[in-house]
């Protein structure tokens, strides 16, 4: 049975927040004011990092094993195995997020490893550059798919596992090709050229 991995309320959140978020970022010289604030909130920029090489440059994501040890271990394992190399950003919604990690590019695929239990945080929040784990309606169904936030969306707090935070290259995430319609599915999507772990 095919399972759709998603972030709940995508269309509603996008429609509700798109204009406001665009205006909020309009004054940022480099579009990274929220990102710098989010990085400061993690308390550190040291530790293992997931690096994504995209068409426009390198994105460095500080992993957060203090929040989600199982999800971080999964990301490290899959990146080390080359699982994410060539994988598409199949679902991308303006003002919300870019989703990847499905080798089928349909939103229904995952790795051969078992699904992960929910590791929802009651303190960490979904801000610009936050990496969260996508899941089905079942909270304990995250596997390989993840999403990177374009903007702050408080409605996701405590509902999805937070596994990392972009600390470099958010401007390259901003250039990922957007999808269309309520689903945000992308025609001829951008992809991850290479993903790997740095200490």
N, CA and C atoms as an extended XYZ file, in Angstrom:
597
Properties=species:S:1:pos:R:3:atomname:S:1:resname:S:1:resid:I:1 pbc="F F F"
N         0.837       -1.190        0.000 N   UNK     1
C         0.000        0.000        0.000 CA  UNK     1
C         0.880        1.251        0.000 C   UNK     1
N         0.584        2.173       -0.911 N   UNK     2
C         1.363        3.410       -1.000 CA  UNK     2
C         0.933        4.385        0.082 C   UNK     2
N         1.908        4.984        0.734 N   UNK     3
C         1.619        5.941        1.798 CA  UNK     3
C         2.120        7.309        1.390 C   UNK     3
N         1.326        8.311        1.611 N   UNK     4
C         1.716        9.678        1.266 CA  UNK     4
C         2.331       10.359        2.479 C   UNK     4
N         3.596       10.753        2.346 N   UNK     5
C         4.268       11.500        3.411 CA  UNK     5
C         4.017       12.978        3.170 C   UNK     5
N         3.607       13.678        4.198 N   UNK     6
C         3.188       15.056        3.999 CA  UNK     6
C         3.420       15.878        5.255 C   UNK     6
N         3.199       17.172        5.115 N   UNK     7
C         3.180       18.075        6.247 CA  UNK     7
C         1.767       18.616        6.301 C   UNK     7
N         1.063       18.358        7.390 N   UNK     8
C        -0.368       18.649        7.489 CA  UNK     8
C        -0.679       20.111        7.217 C   UNK     8
N        -1.784       20.310        6.505 N   UNK     9
C        -2.281       21.660        6.274 CA  UNK     9
C        -1.411       22.489        5.362 C   UNK     9
N        -0.714       21.859        4.415 N   UNK    10
C         0.188       22.596        3.538 CA  UNK    10
C        -0.519       23.736        2.818 C   UNK    10
N        -1.597       23.414        2.141 N   UNK    11
C        -2.273       24.437        1.347 CA  UNK    11
C        -2.833       25.530        2.242 C   UNK    11
N        -3.416       25.134        3.364 N   UNK    12
C        -4.018       26.114        4.271 CA  UNK    12
C        -2.963       27.046        4.844 C   UNK    12
N        -1.845       26.472        5.284 N   UNK    13
C        -0.782       27.303        5.857 CA  UNK    13
C        -0.205       28.222        4.800 C   UNK    13
N         0.024       27.671        3.606 N   UNK    14
C         0.595       28.481        2.538 CA  UNK    14
C        -0.319       29.645        2.187 C   UNK    14
N        -1.621       29.368        2.042 N   UNK    15
C        -2.564       30.419        1.682 CA  UNK    15
C        -2.694       31.449        2.794 C   UNK    15
N        -2.651       30.972        4.035 N   UNK    16
C        -2.867       31.850        5.177 CA  UNK    16
C        -1.668       32.737        5.456 C   UNK    16
N        -0.450       32.207        5.223 N   UNK    17
C         0.737       32.937        5.647 CA  UNK    17
C         1.575       33.511        4.515 C   UNK    17
N         1.332       33.089        3.277 N   UNK    18
C         2.212       33.466        2.174 CA  UNK    18
C         2.469       34.950        2.060 C   UNK    18
N         1.419       35.779        1.995 N   UNK    19
C         1.605       37.217        1.830 CA  UNK    19
C         2.318       37.841        3.001 C   UNK    19
N         1.914       37.486        4.213 N   UNK    20
C         2.507       38.066        5.414 CA  UNK    20
C         3.986       37.734        5.515 C   UNK    20
N         4.331       36.474        5.224 N   UNK    21
C         5.719       36.067        5.350 CA  UNK    21
C         6.588       36.751        4.312 C   UNK    21
N         6.060       36.923        3.096 N   UNK    22
C         6.813       37.613        2.057 CA  UNK    22
C         7.093       39.047        2.487 C   UNK    22
N         6.102       39.705        3.057 N   UNK    23
C         6.299       41.076        3.523 CA  UNK    23
C         7.292       41.122        4.670 C   UNK    23
N         7.235       40.139        5.554 N   UNK    24
C         8.134       40.127        6.713 CA  UNK    24
C         9.572       39.999        6.291 C   UNK    24
N         9.821       39.321        5.160 N   UNK    25
C        11.189       39.129        4.710 CA  UNK    25
C        11.653       40.205        3.751 C   UNK    25
N        10.734       41.061        3.319 N   UNK    26
C        11.084       42.027        2.290 CA  UNK    26
C        12.188       42.976        2.738 C   UNK    26
N        12.286       43.244        4.036 N   UNK    27
C        13.290       44.171        4.533 CA  UNK    27
C        14.642       43.540        4.811 C   UNK    27
N        14.719       42.223        4.725 N   UNK    28
C        15.986       41.541        4.990 CA  UNK    28
C        16.930       41.751        3.819 C   UNK    28
N        18.147       42.204        4.088 N   UNK    29
C        19.092       42.425        3.003 CA  UNK    29
C        19.477       41.123        2.321 C   UNK    29
N        19.676       40.061        3.086 N   UNK    30
C        20.087       38.795        2.481 CA  UNK    30
C        19.077       37.686        2.712 C   UNK    30
N        17.916       38.008        3.283 N   UNK    31
C        16.872       37.014        3.496 CA  UNK    31
C        17.165       36.045        4.621 C   UNK    31
N        18.170       36.319        5.459 N   UNK    32
C        18.583       35.351        6.472 CA  UNK    32
C        18.431       35.840        7.907 C   UNK    32
N        17.668       36.918        8.137 N   UNK    33
C        17.483       37.415        9.498 CA  UNK    33
C        16.850       36.358       10.395 C   UNK    33
N        15.776       35.713        9.911 N   UNK    34
C        15.135       34.658       10.701 CA  UNK    34
C        16.071       33.479       10.891 C   UNK    34
N        16.870       33.176        9.865 N   UNK    35
C        17.813       32.067        9.955 CA  UNK    35
C        18.835       32.319       11.042 C   UNK    35
N        19.374       33.542       11.099 N   UNK    36
C        20.353       33.853       12.139 CA  UNK    36
C        19.721       33.744       13.523 C   UNK    36
N        18.480       34.176       13.638 N   UNK    37
C        17.780       34.076       14.918 CA  UNK    37
C        17.583       32.611       15.309 C   UNK    37
N        17.201       31.769       14.338 N   UNK    38
C        16.985       30.350       14.610 CA  UNK    38
C        18.281       29.665       15.016 C   UNK    38
N        19.377       30.017       14.345 N   UNK    39
C        20.669       29.421       14.672 CA  UNK    39
C        21.086       29.799       16.077 C   UNK    39
N        20.848       31.046       16.444 N   UNK    40
C        21.168       31.488       17.796 CA  UNK    40
C        20.367       30.692       18.821 C   UNK    40
N        19.119       30.385       18.495 N   UNK    41
C        18.253       29.664       19.424 CA  UNK    41
C        18.733       28.237       19.686 C   UNK    41
N        19.475       27.637       18.737 N   UNK    42
C        19.974       26.279       18.976 CA  UNK    42
C        21.072       26.283       20.028 C   UNK    42
N        21.710       27.426       20.252 N   UNK    43
C        22.726       27.532       21.286 CA  UNK    43
C        24.113       27.133       20.825 C   UNK    43
N        24.245       26.560       19.617 N   UNK    44
C        25.551       26.130       19.146 CA  UNK    44
C        25.532       25.949       17.637 C   UNK    44
N        26.702       26.041       17.025 N   UNK    45
C        26.833       25.704       15.616 CA  UNK    45
C        27.864       24.598       15.448 C   UNK    45
N        28.183       23.904       16.551 N   UNK    46
C        29.141       22.811       16.500 CA  UNK    46
C        28.411       21.476       16.573 C   UNK    46
N        29.025       20.464       15.998 N   UNK    47
C        28.427       19.133       15.968 CA  UNK    47
C        28.372       18.628       14.536 C   UNK    47
N        27.824       17.443       14.345 N   UNK    48
C        27.736       16.872       13.010 CA  UNK    48
C        26.771       17.667       12.146 C   UNK    48
N        27.109       17.722       10.861 N   UNK    49
C        26.313       18.500        9.917 CA  UNK    49
C        25.966       17.644        8.707 C   UNK    49
N        24.747       17.813        8.239 N   UNK    50
C        24.318       17.235        6.972 CA  UNK    50
C        24.543       18.290        5.904 C   UNK    50
N        25.303       17.947        4.876 N   UNK    51
C        25.593       18.883        3.792 CA  UNK    51
C        24.848       18.427        2.544 C   UNK    51
N        24.093       19.340        1.954 N   UNK    52
C        23.385       19.080        0.708 CA  UNK    52
C        23.990       19.948       -0.383 C   UNK    52
N        24.486       19.321       -1.419 N   UNK    53
C        24.973       20.077       -2.570 CA  UNK    53
C        23.815       20.223       -3.554 C   UNK    53
N        23.390       21.471       -3.777 N   UNK    54
C        22.299       21.773       -4.684 CA  UNK    54
C        22.838       22.480       -5.923 C   UNK    54
N        21.985       22.715       -6.900 N   UNK    55
C        22.432       23.318       -8.157 CA  UNK    55
C        23.023       24.705       -7.959 C   UNK    55
N        22.565       25.429       -6.919 N   UNK    56
C        23.029       26.792       -6.690 CA  UNK    56
C        24.108       26.904       -5.628 C   UNK    56
N        24.438       25.801       -4.947 N   UNK    57
C        25.469       25.854       -3.922 CA  UNK    57
C        25.226       24.885       -2.784 C   UNK    57
N        26.064       24.976       -1.791 N   UNK    58
C        26.066       24.042       -0.667 CA  UNK    58
C        25.204       24.545        0.485 C   UNK    58
N        24.411       23.634        1.052 N   UNK    59
C        23.579       23.920        2.219 CA  UNK    59
C        24.102       23.093        3.388 C   UNK    59
N        24.398       23.753        4.501 N   UNK    60
C        24.934       23.064        5.679 CA  UNK    60
C        23.872       23.086        6.776 C   UNK    60
N        23.523       21.898        7.265 N   UNK    61
C        22.467       21.740        8.264 CA  UNK    61
C        23.063       21.156        9.535 C   UNK    61
N        22.979       21.901       10.615 N   UNK    62
C        23.431       21.407       11.912 CA  UNK    62
C        22.418       20.397       12.421 C   UNK    62
N        22.854       19.173       12.667 N   UNK    63
C        21.954       18.131       13.155 CA  UNK    63
C        21.717       18.297       14.647 C   UNK    63
N        20.524       17.888       15.114 N   UNK    64
C        20.125       18.103       16.501 CA  UNK    64
C        19.809       16.776       17.212 C   UNK    64
N        20.846       15.976       17.518 N   UNK    65
C        20.603       14.731       18.247 CA  UNK    65
C        20.049       14.967       19.647 C   UNK    65
N        20.238       16.187       20.182 N   UNK    66
C        19.665       16.508       21.486 CA  UNK    66
C        18.139       16.553       21.429 C   UNK    66
N        17.587       16.807       20.237 N   UNK    67
C        16.133       16.846       20.069 CA  UNK    67
C        15.576       15.538       19.532 C   UNK    67
N        16.301       14.922       18.588 N   UNK    68
C        15.772       13.752       17.885 CA  UNK    68
C        16.899       12.777       17.532 C   UNK    68
N        17.399       12.040       18.518 N   UNK    69
C        18.538       11.150       18.263 CA  UNK    69
C        18.278       10.085       17.201 C   UNK    69
N        17.073        9.532       17.172 N   UNK    70
C        16.777        8.478       16.196 CA  UNK    70
C        16.675        9.037       14.778 C   UNK    70
N        16.033       10.182       14.636 N   UNK    71
C        15.920       10.804       13.314 CA  UNK    71
C        17.289       11.236       12.802 C   UNK    71
N        18.105       11.801       13.670 N   UNK    72
C        19.449       12.229       13.270 CA  UNK    72
C        20.289       11.022       12.861 C   UNK    72
N        20.205        9.950       13.616 N   UNK    73
C        20.942        8.734       13.254 CA  UNK    73
C        20.511        8.234       11.873 C   UNK    73
N        19.208        8.298       11.597 N   UNK    74
C        18.708        7.872       10.286 CA  UNK    74
C        19.249        8.751        9.159 C   UNK    74
N        19.228       10.075        9.354 N   UNK    75
C        19.762       10.990        8.348 CA  UNK    75
C        21.242       10.733        8.100 C   UNK    75
N        21.989       10.511        9.172 N   UNK    76
C        23.417       10.223        9.036 CA  UNK    76
C        23.638        8.928        8.264 C   UNK    76
N        22.880        7.897        8.599 N   UNK    77
C        23.031        6.598        7.938 CA  UNK    77
C        22.728        6.707        6.450 C   UNK    77
N        21.600        7.317        6.121 N   UNK    78
C        21.193        7.405        4.722 CA  UNK    78
C        22.134        8.284        3.910 C   UNK    78
N        22.569        9.401        4.488 N   UNK    79
C        23.513       10.264        3.770 CA  UNK    79
C        24.830        9.536        3.534 C   UNK    79
N        25.295        8.788        4.531 N   UNK    80
C        26.554        8.050        4.412 CA  UNK    80
C        26.468        6.944        3.371 C   UNK    80
N        25.265        6.412        3.177 N   UNK    81
C        25.052        5.351        2.182 CA  UNK    81
C        24.821        5.905        0.774 C   UNK    81
N        24.742        7.235        0.639 N   UNK    82
C        24.476        7.837       -0.671 CA  UNK    82
C        23.009        7.813       -1.070 C   UNK    82
N        22.136        7.508       -0.114 N   UNK    83
C        20.706        7.369       -0.392 CA  UNK    83
C        20.101        8.643       -0.985 C   UNK    83
N        20.527        9.807       -0.508 N   UNK    84
C        19.921       11.068       -0.928 CA  UNK    84
C        20.503       11.635       -2.228 C   UNK    84
N        21.576       11.054       -2.716 N   UNK    85
C        22.200       11.575       -3.936 CA  UNK    85
C        21.241       11.437       -5.122 C   UNK    85
N        20.947       12.542       -5.764 N   UNK    86
C        20.057       12.529       -6.917 CA  UNK    86
C        18.573       12.568       -6.590 C   UNK    86
N        18.219       12.595       -5.305 N   UNK    87
C        16.808       12.583       -4.913 CA  UNK    87
C        16.187       13.972       -5.117 C   UNK    87
N        14.955       13.989       -5.601 N   UNK    88
C        14.280       15.226       -5.988 CA  UNK    88
C        13.642       15.959       -4.799 C   UNK    88
N        13.471       17.259       -4.972 N   UNK    89
C        12.607       18.056       -4.095 CA  UNK    89
C        11.227       18.010       -4.753 C   UNK    89
N        10.472       16.965       -4.400 N   UNK    90
C         9.241       16.678       -5.120 CA  UNK    90
C         8.072       17.568       -4.736 C   UNK    90
N         8.136       18.174       -3.570 N   UNK    91
C         7.023       19.003       -3.081 CA  UNK    91
C         7.599       20.283       -2.483 C   UNK    91
N         7.273       21.408       -3.098 N   UNK    92
C         7.845       22.687       -2.667 CA  UNK    92
C         6.748       23.747       -2.722 C   UNK    92
N         6.470       24.354       -1.569 N   UNK    93
C         5.408       25.352       -1.475 CA  UNK    93
C         5.996       26.696       -1.058 C   UNK    93
N         5.760       27.701       -1.880 N   UNK    94
C         6.260       29.059       -1.624 CA  UNK    94
C         5.828       29.539       -0.244 C   UNK    94
N         6.769       30.116        0.498 N   UNK    95
C         6.476       30.649        1.814 CA  UNK    95
C         6.285       29.597        2.875 C   UNK    95
N         6.538       28.320        2.558 N   UNK    96
C         6.306       27.256        3.524 CA  UNK    96
C         7.508       26.330        3.629 C   UNK    96
N         7.668       25.381        2.673 N   UNK    97
C         8.756       24.435        2.830 CA  UNK    97
C         9.096       23.742        1.512 C   UNK    97
N        10.277       23.075        1.497 N   UNK    98
C        10.725       22.218        0.393 CA  UNK    98
C        10.921       20.816        0.946 C   UNK    98
N        10.271       19.827        0.329 N   UNK    99
C        10.306       18.446        0.820 CA  UNK    99
C        11.093       17.556       -0.134 C   UNK    99
N        11.919       16.671        0.435 N   UNK   100
C        12.727       15.737       -0.342 CA  UNK   100
C        12.869       14.435        0.450 C   UNK   100
N        13.753       13.571       -0.033 N   UNK   101
C        14.049       12.342        0.691 CA  UNK   101
C        13.299       11.109        0.216 C   UNK   101
N        12.506       11.247       -0.867 N   UNK   102
C        11.775       10.120       -1.428 CA  UNK   102
C        12.437        9.714       -2.742 C   UNK   102
N        13.062        8.526       -2.796 N   UNK   103
C        13.750        8.125       -4.028 CA  UNK   103
C        12.815        7.925       -5.217 C   UNK   103
N        11.511        7.745       -4.965 N   UNK   104
C        10.564        7.580       -6.071 CA  UNK   104
C        10.106        8.922       -6.634 C   UNK   104
N        10.296       10.001       -5.863 N   UNK   105
C         9.886       11.322       -6.304 CA  UNK   105
C         8.390       11.540       -6.318 C   UNK   105
N         7.640       10.652       -5.674 N   UNK   106
C         6.175       10.735       -5.683 CA  UNK   106
C         5.587       11.202       -4.361 C   UNK   106
N         6.385       11.171       -3.297 N   UNK   107
C         5.875       11.489       -1.971 CA  UNK   107
C         5.401       10.268       -1.212 C   UNK   107
N         5.524        9.091       -1.818 N   UNK   108
C         5.049        7.864       -1.164 CA  UNK   108
C         6.176        6.906       -0.797 C   UNK   108
N         7.410        7.237       -1.145 N   UNK   109
C         8.525        6.319       -0.941 CA  UNK   109
C         9.321        6.589        0.315 C   UNK   109
N        10.209        5.663        0.617 N   UNK   110
C        11.078        5.796        1.782 CA  UNK   110
C        12.246        4.834        1.657 C   UNK   110
N        12.963        4.659        2.749 N   UNK   111
C        14.096        3.737        2.760 CA  UNK   111
C        13.621        2.339        3.151 C   UNK   111
N        14.549        1.387        3.152 N   UNK   112
C        14.225        0.014        3.550 CA  UNK   112
C        14.254       -0.157        5.066 C   UNK   112
N        14.646        0.889        5.784 N   UNK   113
C        14.708        0.819        7.246 CA  UNK   113
C        13.307        0.996        7.842 C   UNK   113
N        13.114        0.512        9.067 N   UNK   114
C        11.793        0.666        9.719 CA  UNK   114
C        11.472        2.141        9.962 C   UNK   114
N        10.185        2.434       10.047 N   UNK   115
C         9.759        3.790       10.383 CA  UNK   115
C        10.231        4.163       11.782 C   UNK   115
N        10.306        5.464       12.020 N   UNK   116
C        10.832        5.986       13.277 CA  UNK   116
C         9.708        6.418       14.223 C   UNK   116
N         9.936        6.303       15.524 N   UNK   117
C         8.951        6.840       16.469 CA  UNK   117
C         8.992        8.368       16.470 C   UNK   117
N         7.892        8.966       16.821 N   UNK   118
C         7.827       10.428       16.929 CA  UNK   118
C         8.817       10.915       17.983 C   UNK   118
N         9.503       12.005       17.662 N   UNK   119
C        10.413       12.659       18.620 CA  UNK   119
C        10.053       14.148       18.641 C   UNK   119
N         8.806       14.430       18.916 N   UNK   120
C         8.316       15.800       18.888 CA  UNK   120
C         8.843       16.579       20.084 C   UNK   120
N         9.296       17.805       19.813 N   UNK   121
C         9.832       18.666       20.863 CA  UNK   121
C         8.750       19.613       21.372 C   UNK   121
N         8.753       19.854       22.654 N   UNK   122
C         7.838       20.828       23.247 CA  UNK   122
C         8.510       22.192       23.421 C   UNK   122
N         9.786       22.274       23.045 N   UNK   123
C        10.512       23.530       23.204 CA  UNK   123
C        11.044       24.078       21.880 C   UNK   123
N        11.586       23.228       21.019 N   UNK   124
C        12.113       23.681       19.726 CA  UNK   124
C        10.954       24.029       18.802 C   UNK   124
N        11.160       25.015       17.930 N   UNK   125
C        10.083       25.499       17.069 CA  UNK   125
C        10.488       25.490       15.593 C   UNK   125
N         9.478       25.464       14.735 N   UNK   126
C         9.704       25.463       13.292 CA  UNK   126
C         9.881       26.885       12.794 C   UNK   126
N        11.136       27.204       12.467 N   UNK   127
C        11.516       28.529       12.000 CA  UNK   127
C        12.129       28.419       10.608 C   UNK   127
N        12.495       29.540       10.051 N   UNK   128
C        13.189       29.539        8.754 CA  UNK   128
C        14.445       28.682        8.864 C   UNK   128
N        14.601       27.722        7.951 N   UNK   129
C        15.777       26.865        7.930 CA  UNK   129
C        15.682       25.614        8.774 C   UNK   129
N        14.595       25.420        9.519 N   UNK   130
C        14.430       24.201       10.315 CA  UNK   130
C        14.244       23.002        9.392 C   UNK   130
N        14.916       21.891        9.724 N   UNK   131
C        14.717       20.637        9.009 CA  UNK   131
C        13.814       19.743        9.857 C   UNK   131
N        12.681       19.361        9.306 N   UNK   132
C        11.750       18.472        9.986 CA  UNK   132
C        11.603       17.168        9.219 C   UNK   132
N        11.117       16.139        9.901 N   UNK   133
C        10.894       14.835        9.278 CA  UNK   133
C         9.442       14.733        8.818 C   UNK   133
N         9.260       14.425        7.533 N   UNK   134
C         7.912       14.234        6.997 CA  UNK   134
C         7.367       12.888        7.471 C   UNK   134
N         6.050       12.802        7.538 N   UNK   135
C         5.397       11.578        8.003 CA  UNK   135
C         4.010       11.461        7.389 C   UNK   135
N         3.363       10.321        7.604 N   UNK   136
C         1.982       10.144        7.207 CA  UNK   136
C         1.102       10.643        8.352 C   UNK   136
N        -0.183       10.290        8.330 N   UNK   137
C        -1.076       10.652        9.433 CA  UNK   137
C        -0.644       10.000       10.738 C   UNK   137
N         0.081        8.890       10.640 N   UNK   138
C         0.604        8.194       11.807 CA  UNK   138
C         1.818        8.957       12.336 C   UNK   138
N         1.796        9.428       13.576 N   UNK   139
C         2.936       10.179       14.114 CA  UNK   139
C         4.242        9.393       14.114 C   UNK   139
N         4.142        8.070       14.139 N   UNK   140
C         5.327        7.207       14.205 CA  UNK   140
C         5.666        6.628       12.838 C   UNK   140
N         5.696        7.477       11.820 N   UNK   141
C         5.900        6.973       10.459 CA  UNK   141
C         6.999        7.699        9.689 C   UNK   141
N         7.765        8.579       10.346 N   UNK   142
C         8.883        9.226        9.652 CA  UNK   142
C         9.866        8.144        9.223 C   UNK   142
N        10.493        8.342        8.063 N   UNK   143
C        11.416        7.327        7.558 CA  UNK   143
C        12.647        7.972        6.936 C   UNK   143
N        12.520        8.473        5.721 N   UNK   144
C        13.661        9.105        5.046 CA  UNK   144
C        13.348       10.516        4.564 C   UNK   144
N        12.070       10.821        4.411 N   UNK   145
C        11.696       12.128        3.861 CA  UNK   145
C        11.822       13.238        4.909 C   UNK   145
N        12.249       14.396        4.428 N   UNK   146
C        12.412       15.555        5.302 CA  UNK   146
C        11.977       16.805        4.563 C   UNK   146
N        11.822       17.879        5.303 N   UNK   147
C        11.472       19.157        4.698 CA  UNK   147
C        12.275       20.263        5.373 C   UNK   147
N        12.549       21.313        4.600 N   UNK   148
C        13.266       22.487        5.103 CA  UNK   148
C        12.325       23.680        4.997 C   UNK   148
N        12.175       24.390        6.094 N   UNK   149
C        11.230       25.505        6.163 CA  UNK   149
C        11.784       26.764        5.479 C   UNK   149
N        10.923       27.404        4.682 N   UNK   150
C        11.258       28.713        4.126 CA  UNK   150
C        10.999       29.813        5.150 C   UNK   150
N        10.042       29.586        6.039 N   UNK   151
C         9.631       30.598        7.000 CA  UNK   151
C         9.161       29.940        8.293 C   UNK   151
N         8.901       30.749        9.286 N   UNK   152
C         8.404       30.287       10.588 CA  UNK   152
C         6.936       29.876       10.456 C   UNK   152
N         6.600       28.676       10.944 N   UNK   153
C         5.210       28.201       10.921 CA  UNK   153
C         4.913       27.545       12.270 C   UNK   153
N         4.412       28.303       13.232 N   UNK   154
C         4.184       27.785       14.585 CA  UNK   154
C         3.212       26.618       14.668 C   UNK   154
N         2.304       26.482       13.688 N   UNK   155
C         1.310       25.396       13.751 CA  UNK   155
C         1.942       24.011       13.654 C   UNK   155
N         3.193       23.935       13.202 N   UNK   156
C         3.874       22.638       13.124 CA  UNK   156
C         4.552       22.253       14.445 C   UNK   156
N         4.708       23.206       15.352 N   UNK   157
C         5.415       22.957       16.603 CA  UNK   157
C         4.759       21.822       17.392 C   UNK   157
N         5.577       20.864       17.824 N   UNK   158
C         5.067       19.748       18.607 CA  UNK   158
C         4.303       18.719       17.801 C   UNK   158
N         4.272       18.869       16.472 N   UNK   159
C         3.533       17.949       15.607 CA  UNK   159
C         4.440       17.135       14.685 C   UNK   159
N         5.667       17.602       14.507 N   UNK   160
C         6.640       16.948       13.629 CA  UNK   160
C         8.001       16.965       14.304 C   UNK   160
N         8.813       15.975       13.981 N   UNK   161
C        10.149       15.864       14.558 CA  UNK   161
C        11.082       16.886       13.928 C   UNK   161
N        11.777       17.653       14.757 N   UNK   162
C        12.813       18.587       14.310 CA  UNK   162
C        14.165       17.896       14.449 C   UNK   162
N        14.899       17.806       13.328 N   UNK   163
C        16.162       17.071       13.336 CA  UNK   163
C        17.369       17.930       12.986 C   UNK   163
N        17.146       19.185       12.601 N   UNK   164
C        18.289       20.008       12.243 CA  UNK   164
C        17.903       21.443       11.939 C   UNK   164
N        18.938       22.251       11.669 N   UNK   165
C        18.759       23.673       11.376 CA  UNK   165
C        19.814       24.109       10.372 C   UNK   165
N        19.369       24.722        9.280 N   UNK   166
C        20.311       25.265        8.290 CA  UNK   166
C        21.145       26.360        8.951 C   UNK   166
N        22.461       26.251        8.818 N   UNK   167
C        23.348       27.285        9.360 CA  UNK   167
C        24.139       27.990        8.263 C   UNK   167
N        24.149       27.409        7.070 N   UNK   168
C        24.796       28.052        5.917 CA  UNK   168
C        24.031       27.671        4.659 C   UNK   168
N        23.930       28.614        3.732 N   UNK   169
C        23.397       28.308        2.410 CA  UNK   169
C        21.896       28.363        2.272 C   UNK   169
N        21.199       29.036        3.190 N   UNK   170
C        19.748       29.114        3.066 CA  UNK   170
C        19.341       29.828        1.778 C   UNK   170
N        20.198       30.698        1.286 N   UNK   171
C        19.892       31.381        0.027 CA  UNK   171
C        19.774       30.394       -1.133 C   UNK   171
N        20.456       29.246       -1.016 N   UNK   172
C        20.351       28.220       -2.058 CA  UNK   172
C        19.045       27.431       -1.930 C   UNK   172
N        18.597       27.235       -0.695 N   UNK   173
C        17.289       26.603       -0.475 CA  UNK   173
C        16.193       27.483       -1.070 C   UNK   173
N        16.333       28.793       -0.906 N   UNK   174
C        15.335       29.730       -1.432 CA  UNK   174
C        15.177       29.627       -2.951 C   UNK   174
N        16.201       29.094       -3.638 N   UNK   175
C        16.160       29.027       -5.105 CA  UNK   175
C        15.644       27.687       -5.627 C   UNK   175
N        15.256       26.778       -4.737 N   UNK   176
C        14.703       25.497       -5.176 CA  UNK   176
C        13.406       25.744       -5.938 C   UNK   176
N        13.233       25.057       -7.035 N   UNK   177
C        12.053       25.241       -7.891 CA  UNK   177
C        10.768       24.942       -7.128 C   UNK   177
N         9.790       25.844       -7.238 N   UNK   178
C         8.519       25.708       -6.535 CA  UNK   178
C         7.550       24.820       -7.304 C   UNK   178
N         6.630       24.219       -6.531 N   UNK   179
C         5.565       23.438       -7.124 CA  UNK   179
C         4.365       24.317       -7.409 C   UNK   179
N         3.300       23.680       -7.895 N   UNK   180
C         2.085       24.426       -8.214 CA  UNK   180
C         0.881       23.721       -7.619 C   UNK   180
N        -0.202       24.457       -7.488 N   UNK   181
C        -1.426       23.892       -6.945 CA  UNK   181
C        -1.343       23.689       -5.447 C   UNK   181
N        -2.444       23.179       -4.889 N   UNK   182
C        -2.521       22.993       -3.441 CA  UNK   182
C        -1.533       21.954       -2.934 C   UNK   182
N        -1.185       20.976       -3.767 N   UNK   183
C        -0.295       19.896       -3.323 CA  UNK   183
C         1.164       20.332       -3.287 C   UNK   183
N         1.528       21.324       -4.096 N   UNK   184
C         2.920       21.755       -4.163 CA  UNK   184
C         3.827       20.810       -4.924 C   UNK   184
N         3.262       19.827       -5.633 N   UNK   185
C         4.083       18.895       -6.401 CA  UNK   185
C         4.770       19.640       -7.542 C   UNK   185
N         6.045       19.271       -7.795 N   UNK   186
C         6.884       20.014       -8.727 CA  UNK   186
C         7.067       19.239      -10.026 C   UNK   186
N         6.878       19.925      -11.150 N   UNK   187
C         7.183       19.341      -12.458 CA  UNK   187
C         8.655       19.613      -12.766 C   UNK   187
N         9.375       18.599      -13.217 N   UNK   188
C        10.813       18.723      -13.489 CA  UNK   188
C        11.535       19.346      -12.293 C   UNK   188
N        11.462       18.698      -11.136 N   UNK   189
C        11.979       19.298       -9.895 CA  UNK   189
C        13.499       19.354       -9.819 C   UNK   189
N        13.972       20.266       -8.969 N   UNK   190
C        15.382       20.283       -8.612 CA  UNK   190
C        15.673       19.066       -7.745 C   UNK   190
N        16.957       18.747       -7.603 N   UNK   191
C        17.312       17.566       -6.815 CA  UNK   191
C        18.574       17.820       -5.998 C   UNK   191
N        18.822       16.914       -5.070 N   UNK   192
C        20.048       16.938       -4.278 CA  UNK   192
C        21.146       16.298       -5.122 C   UNK   192
N        22.166       17.048       -5.436 N   UNK   193
C        23.265       16.492       -6.218 CA  UNK   193
C        24.018       15.461       -5.386 C   UNK   193
N        24.322       15.853       -4.157 N   UNK   194
C        25.056       14.957       -3.247 CA  UNK   194
C        24.763       15.370       -1.827 C   UNK   194
N        24.648       14.357       -0.952 N   UNK   195
C        24.447       14.612        0.481 CA  UNK   195
C        25.482       13.817        1.266 C   UNK   195
N        26.044       14.451        2.283 N   UNK   196
C        27.055       13.764        3.091 CA  UNK   196
C        27.134       14.406        4.474 C   UNK   196
N        27.821       13.727        5.358 N   UNK   197
C        27.948       14.182        6.757 CA  UNK   197
C        29.347       14.767        6.970 C   UNK   197
N        29.361       15.903        7.659 N   UNK   198
C        30.623       16.516        8.088 CA  UNK   198
C        30.651       16.599        9.607 C   UNK   198
N        31.822       16.390       10.210 N   UNK   199
C        31.967       16.519       11.656 CA  UNK   199
C        32.248       17.968       12.029 C   UNK   199
